[in-house]
Amino acid sequence: MSVFPIVVLLSSGPSAGKIAVIAEIIDHNRAIIDGPLTSVPRQAYPYRHLSLTPLRLTNLPRGAGSGCIRRQLEKEGIVAKWENSTWAKKRAAIQKRRSMNDFQRFEIMLAKKARRDVVRKALKASKA
């Protein structure tokens, strides 16, 4: 059993924002990553462009191939666990906010103002 079946988030490159698994350690600067379920090809990747996640794979042999990693990811439901994590949800919300146009931002501002008004009136009524 290996010490490093760690699920990582890629922070740069064409696969930025996707998760992968550290399959093998090359040296103190790079590791071989593989993400067969998230369409991340097996490749050498520098550690400075990886973010470690709290997710781990169990019983992954050293130097495991893409097929073995795929089976283990499916068996443990790692992609679903990642999508349900607070970190992934926060990233999705930020991405959604960035993709909004001016009118959508304006509508959100009006909805927040209406919500503040309702809360303010309810608070005033409860004090009276």
C-alpha positions as CSV (number, residue, x, y, z in Angstrom):
1,M,0.0,0.0,0.0
2,S,1.3,3.4,-0.9
3,V,1.6,6.5,1.3
4,F,0.4,9.0,-1.2
5,P,-3.0,8.2,-2.8
6,I,-4.0,11.8,-2.1
7,V,-6.7,13.6,-4.1
8,V,-5.5,17.0,-5.3
9,L,-7.1,20.0,-6.9
10,L,-5.3,21.4,-9.9
11,S,-4.8,25.2,-9.7
12,S,-3.4,26.0,-13.1
13,G,-3.1,24.7,-16.6
14,P,-5.8,23.4,-19.0
15,S,-7.2,21.1,-16.2
16,A,-7.4,23.9,-13.6
17,G,-10.3,23.4,-11.1
18,K,-10.4,19.6,-11.6
19,I,-9.4,16.9,-9.2
20,A,-6.8,14.2,-9.7
21,V,-4.9,11.6,-7.7
22,I,-1.2,11.6,-7.0
23,A,-0.2,8.2,-8.6
24,E,3.6,8.4,-8.0
25,I,6.1,10.9,-6.6
26,I,8.9,11.9,-9.0
27,D,11.0,14.1,-6.9
28,H,10.7,17.0,-4.4
29,N,9.1,19.2,-7.0
30,R,6.9,17.0,-9.1
31,A,4.5,14.1,-9.0
32,I,2.6,12.0,-11.5
33,I,-1.1,12.7,-11.3
34,D,-4.0,11.0,-12.9
35,G,-7.7,11.8,-13.0
36,P,-9.5,9.2,-15.2
37,L,-13.0,10.3,-14.1
38,T,-12.3,14.0,-14.4
39,S,-10.6,13.8,-17.8
40,V,-7.2,14.8,-16.4
41,P,-4.5,12.9,-18.4
42,R,-1.7,11.1,-16.6
43,Q,1.1,13.6,-16.5
44,A,3.9,15.0,-14.4
45,Y,2.7,18.0,-12.4
46,P,4.6,20.4,-10.1
47,Y,3.5,20.5,-6.5
48,R,3.2,24.3,-6.6
49,H,0.2,24.0,-8.9
50,L,-1.5,21.4,-6.7
51,S,-3.7,21.9,-3.7
52,L,-4.1,18.9,-1.3
53,T,-7.6,18.0,-0.4
54,P,-8.7,16.1,2.7
55,L,-9.8,13.2,0.5
56,R,-7.7,10.0,0.3
57,L,-7.9,6.7,-1.6
58,T,-7.4,3.5,0.3
59,N,-5.6,0.4,-0.9
60,L,-4.1,2.0,-4.0
61,P,-0.9,0.1,-4.9
62,R,2.3,2.0,-5.7
63,G,2.6,3.2,-9.3
64,A,-1.1,2.3,-10.0
65,G,-2.2,2.7,-13.6
66,S,-5.2,4.6,-14.8
67,G,-7.5,1.6,-14.7
68,C,-6.8,0.8,-11.1
69,I,-7.2,4.5,-10.1
70,R,-10.5,4.7,-12.0
71,R,-11.9,1.6,-10.2
72,Q,-10.8,2.9,-6.8
73,L,-12.3,6.3,-7.5
74,E,-15.6,4.8,-8.5
75,K,-15.6,2.3,-5.6
76,E,-15.0,5.0,-3.0
77,G,-17.2,7.7,-4.7
78,I,-14.5,10.3,-4.5
79,V,-15.9,12.5,-7.2
80,A,-19.3,12.6,-5.5
81,K,-17.6,13.4,-2.1
82,W,-15.7,16.2,-3.7
83,E,-18.8,17.7,-5.4
84,N,-20.6,17.6,-2.0
85,S,-17.7,19.2,-0.1
86,T,-17.9,22.8,1.1
87,W,-14.8,23.7,-0.9
88,A,-16.2,22.5,-4.2
89,K,-19.6,24.2,-3.6
90,K,-17.8,27.5,-2.7
91,R,-15.7,27.3,-5.9
92,A,-18.9,26.6,-8.0
93,A,-20.6,29.6,-6.4
94,I,-17.6,31.9,-7.1
95,Q,-17.6,30.6,-10.7
96,K,-21.3,31.3,-11.1
97,R,-20.9,34.8,-9.7
98,R,-18.1,35.5,-12.1
99,S,-20.2,34.4,-15.1
100,M,-23.1,36.8,-14.3
101,N,-23.8,39.7,-16.5
102,D,-24.7,43.2,-15.2
103,F,-28.4,42.7,-15.2
104,Q,-28.2,39.5,-13.2
105,R,-26.0,41.3,-10.6
106,F,-28.6,44.1,-10.5
107,E,-31.4,41.5,-9.9
108,I,-29.5,40.0,-7.0
109,M,-28.9,43.4,-5.5
110,L,-32.7,44.1,-5.5
111,A,-33.4,40.7,-4.0
112,K,-30.9,41.3,-1.2
113,K,-32.5,44.7,-0.6
114,A,-36.0,43.1,-0.4
115,R,-34.7,40.4,2.0
116,R,-33.0,43.1,4.2
117,D,-36.3,45.0,4.3
118,V,-38.3,42.0,5.4
119,V,-35.8,41.1,8.1
120,R,-35.7,44.7,9.4
121,K,-39.5,44.9,9.5
122,A,-39.8,41.5,11.3
123,L,-37.2,42.6,13.8
124,K,-39.0,45.9,14.4
125,A,-42.3,44.0,14.9
126,S,-40.8,41.6,17.3
127,K,-39.4,44.4,19.5
128,A,-42.7,46.3,19.6
